[in-house]
Amino acid sequence: MSNDKRDSFEFYDVGYGFLPTGRGKGYATEATKLILDFIKTIYSSIKDLIIAFVGNQKRFDQPVLVKMYENATVQKLGFMTSDDLSDLGIMKGQVAVYLPHSYAFSGNLFIVPAENITLIDASASDIMKFIVSGGVSKIGDNREWQ
C-alpha cells in the first residue's frame, strides 16, 4: 500500500488490481456478478417500497394498532401488509405488520398473531402522517402548506 498520488489525477484514487498469478481465473467476473446481484436486490426492494406507498396497488392501506406481545399495555401504530404468509411457511393466524419510524423513511416488519391486531377506521395517509410526524400531525387535517 502506498500514499503516492498519481500525477495524472488531481486527487488520490482507490482501486484494485490482480497480480499476474490471479489473472484469468474469474475473480473479477465473480465479484462483479455479486455486486450487481446486490444492487438489483436493493433497487427492487426500494422500488417495491415506493410502489407500496404511492402505486396503484398500495400495500400500506390497512392501518392497525398492534400489541407486540400478549399482555402488552403499550401498543404501536402500523400497517398490516399481509394476512397470508403461507408462501413463507408461516402458520395461519400470523400476519405481517410494518411499523414505520417517526421522522424517517424506514421501519420494521414484524410477524404477530392476528389476535394482537386491531383494525383502525381511518385513512392510511392520515395514519402514516401521524406516525411519521411523531404524533404531531392531526388526523383529518388536510390543510395546504402555508
HUZI-V985686 format. One record per pair of residues at least 4 apart in sequence whose C-alpha atoms are under 8 Angstrom apart, sorted by sequence separation. I is the first residue (numbers start at 1). J is the second residue. D is the distance in Angstrom with one decimal. If there is no record, write none. Layout:
BEGIN
i-><I I>
j-><J J>
d-><D D>
END
This chain:
BEGIN
i-><5 9 18 19 23 26 27 28 29 30 31 32 33 34 35 36 37 38 39 40 41 42 43 44 45 46 47 48 49 50 51 54 67 68 85 86 90 100 101 112 113 122 123 124 125 126 127 128 129 130 131 133 137 18 22 50 51 52 53 67 85 86 100 101 122 130 5 6 51 52 53 67 85 86 100 101 130 5 51 52 53 67 68 85 100 101 130 4 5 52 67 68 84 99 100 129 130 66 67 85 98 99 130 65 66 83 84 85 98 99 65 66 83 84 85 98 99 65 66 83 97 98 126 127 64 65 82 83 96 97 126 63 64 81 82 96 97 126 63 64 80 81 82 96 97 63 64 80 81 95 96 62 63 80 81 94 95 61 62 79 80 94 95 60 61 62 78 79 94 95 60 78 79 93 94 60 78 93 59 77 78 93 76 100 104 102 103 101 102 103 83 100 101 102 103 100 102 68 70 69 68 67 66 67 77 66 65 66 64 65 64 65 77 64 65 63 64 62 63 62 63 63 63 63 61 62 61 60 63>
j-><9 13 22 23 27 30 31 32 33 34 35 36 37 38 39 40 41 42 43 44 45 46 47 48 49 50 51 52 53 54 55 58 71 72 89 90 94 104 105 116 117 126 127 128 129 130 131 132 133 134 135 137 141 23 27 55 56 57 58 72 90 91 105 106 127 135 11 12 57 58 59 73 91 92 106 107 136 12 58 59 60 74 75 92 107 108 137 12 13 60 75 76 92 107 108 137 138 75 76 94 107 108 139 75 76 93 94 95 108 109 76 77 94 95 96 109 110 77 78 95 109 110 138 139 77 78 95 96 109 110 139 77 78 95 96 110 111 140 78 79 95 96 97 111 112 79 80 96 97 111 112 79 80 97 98 111 112 79 80 97 98 112 113 79 80 81 97 98 113 114 80 98 99 113 114 81 99 114 81 99 100 115 99 128 132 131 132 131 132 133 114 131 132 133 134 132 134 112 116 116 116 116 116 117 127 117 117 118 117 118 118 119 131 119 120 119 120 119 120 120 121 122 123 124 123 124 124 124 127>
d-><7.4 7.9 5.6 6.6 7.9 6.0 6.1 6.0 6.2 6.3 6.3 6.1 6.1 6.2 6.2 6.1 6.2 6.3 6.0 6.0 6.1 6.2 6.0 6.0 6.2 6.2 6.2 6.0 6.5 6.2 4.2 6.3 7.9 6.6 6.7 5.3 7.2 7.9 7.1 6.8 7.5 7.0 6.4 6.0 6.1 6.1 6.1 6.0 5.8 6.3 5.7 5.8 7.6 5.9 7.8 7.2 7.5 6.8 5.8 5.8 5.4 6.5 7.6 5.7 7.0 4.8 7.0 7.1 7.4 4.6 6.9 7.6 7.2 7.2 5.9 4.9 6.5 5.2 6.7 4.7 6.3 7.0 6.9 7.4 3.9 7.9 5.0 7.8 7.6 6.2 4.9 7.7 7.1 5.4 6.5 6.3 6.7 5.4 6.8 7.3 6.8 5.3 6.9 6.4 5.1 7.9 7.7 6.9 5.7 6.3 5.6 6.3 6.9 6.7 7.6 4.4 7.7 4.7 7.2 4.5 5.7 6.4 7.9 7.1 5.9 6.4 5.8 6.4 6.7 5.3 5.4 7.3 5.4 7.8 5.1 5.8 6.3 6.3 5.7 5.4 7.0 5.6 7.3 4.6 7.3 4.4 6.4 5.8 5.6 5.5 6.6 5.4 6.5 4.3 6.6 6.3 5.6 7.0 5.6 5.5 6.3 5.5 6.2 5.6 7.9 7.5 6.5 5.2 4.5 5.7 7.1 5.6 6.5 5.8 5.3 6.3 4.4 5.3 5.9 6.6 6.5 7.8 7.5 7.9 6.9 5.7 5.1 7.1 4.0 6.0 8.0 7.0 6.3 5.8 6.9 7.1 5.1 7.0 7.1 7.4 7.1 5.1 5.8 6.7 7.9 4.9 5.8 6.5 6.3 5.1 5.5 6.5 7.1 4.5 6.8 6.3 5.2 7.2 5.5 7.6 7.7 7.4 7.7 5.7 7.8 6.4 5.3 6.7 6.8>
END
